[in-house]
Amino acid sequence: MFLHHRPSPGSGDIPQSVTVGDTTLRVLFLEKRVRNINLRLVGDELRVSAPRGVPPGRVSRAIVEAAASLLRRRAGRQGRGKHFASGPGALLEEARRVAARFPDPPEVEGVEYTDRQVACWGTYSRATRRIRLAAVVGHMPAWVREAVLAHELTHTVHFDHGPEFRALLQRVCPDTLRAREFLRGVQWATDALRDPGSGAGELLLRRASGERPTDPSWPEAFPG
């Protein structure tokens, strides 16, 4: 990592930019009424805020330590998108592969995402033989999407969620329990974000934005 020590106006020794590998980030520094040094990656800009009176050297060290980590996290989020079904055709093929695992494979004529479906993750219509998935499922890992497809297709055999339903679902999709816990976590996070007074919701938003307190008392709340 290479730092360009061109101090911003009034910022002492705080650099104007930081380079990690072949990526150069502009540094925007602001003194604010905050408790910790916070860093957030927005495009090619690293936004830094710190309490008034924090030594510039401490801010500079925080920039050096956090820049590479924030870039790795962003690259990881972008890379995960490569595992998603790319479009309606690929999604239909995926659903038919899941259907083929059933002893008597159900017919699937189509699969589509919808942003109007918020009460459940997916539905299957016996009349049209089509599956509808909540749009957010398209942004989840492939093994979770597969479990949602398997769940809906299992309802073509069993209407309820009784023991026979669960046994068949587990047989055709071994990742069912893992996916169920993943979706429970998503639902918990969604509920927390819907509550404006939730401390957890505020922390989730800060984490999603890339803002990263560097106070040593926060290591477990904000892992690398």
Secondary structure in CASP SS format (residue, H / E / C, confidence):
PFRMAT SS
TARGET T0000
AUTHOR 0000-0000-0000
METHOD secondary structure of the structure
MODEL  1
M C 1.00
F E 1.00
L E 1.00
H E 1.00
H C 1.00
R C 1.00
P C 1.00
S C 1.00
P C 1.00
G C 1.00
S C 1.00
G C 1.00
D C 1.00
I C 1.00
P C 1.00
Q C 1.00
S E 1.00
V E 1.00
T E 1.00
V E 1.00
G C 1.00
D C 1.00
T E 1.00
T E 1.00
L E 1.00
R E 1.00
V E 1.00
L E 1.00
F E 1.00
L E 1.00
E E 1.00
K C 1.00
R C 1.00
V C 1.00
R C 1.00
N C 1.00
I C 1.00
N E 1.00
L E 1.00
R E 1.00
L E 1.00
V E 1.00
G C 1.00
D C 1.00
E E 1.00
L E 1.00
R E 1.00
V E 1.00
S E 1.00
A E 1.00
P C 1.00
R C 1.00
G C 1.00
V C 1.00
P C 1.00
P H 1.00
G H 1.00
R H 1.00
V H 1.00
S H 1.00
R H 1.00
A H 1.00
I H 1.00
V H 1.00
E H 1.00
A H 1.00
A H 1.00
A H 1.00
S H 1.00
L H 1.00
L H 1.00
R H 1.00
R H 1.00
R H 1.00
A H 1.00
G H 1.00
R H 1.00
Q H 1.00
G H 1.00
R H 1.00
G H 1.00
K H 1.00
H H 1.00
F C 1.00
A C 1.00
S C 1.00
G C 1.00
P H 1.00
G H 1.00
A H 1.00
L H 1.00
L H 1.00
E H 1.00
E H 1.00
A H 1.00
R H 1.00
R H 1.00
V H 1.00
A H 1.00
A C 1.00
R C 1.00
F C 1.00
P C 1.00
D C 1.00
P C 1.00
P C 1.00
E C 1.00
V C 1.00
E C 1.00
G E 1.00
V E 1.00
E E 1.00
Y E 1.00
T E 1.00
D C 1.00
R C 1.00
Q C 1.00
V C 1.00
A C 1.00
C C 1.00
W C 1.00
G E 1.00
T E 1.00
Y E 1.00
S E 1.00
R C 1.00
A C 1.00
T C 1.00
R C 1.00
R E 1.00
I E 1.00
R E 1.00
L E 1.00
A E 1.00
A H 1.00
V H 1.00
V H 1.00
G H 1.00
H H 1.00
M C 1.00
P C 1.00
A H 1.00
W H 1.00
V H 1.00
R H 1.00
E H 1.00
A H 1.00
V H 1.00
L H 1.00
A H 1.00
H H 1.00
E H 1.00
L H 1.00
T H 1.00
H C 1.00
T C 1.00
V C 1.00
H C 1.00
F C 1.00
D C 1.00
H C 1.00
G C 1.00
P H 1.00
E H 1.00
F H 1.00
R H 1.00
A H 1.00
L H 1.00
L H 1.00
Q H 1.00
R H 1.00
V H 1.00
C C 1.00
P C 1.00
D C 1.00
T H 1.00
L H 1.00
R H 1.00
A H 1.00
R H 1.00
E H 1.00
F H 1.00
L H 1.00
R H 1.00
G H 1.00
V H 1.00
Q H 1.00
W H 1.00
A H 1.00
T H 1.00
D H 1.00
A H 1.00
L H 1.00
R H 1.00
D C 1.00
P C 1.00
G C 1.00
S C 1.00
G H 1.00
A H 1.00
G H 1.00
E H 1.00
L H 1.00
L H 1.00
L H 1.00
R H 1.00
R H 1.00
A H 1.00
S H 1.00
G C 1.00
E C 1.00
R C 1.00
P C 1.00
T C 1.00
D C 1.00
P C 1.00
S C 1.00
W C 1.00
P C 1.00
E C 1.00
A C 1.00
F C 1.00
P C 1.00
G C 1.00
END
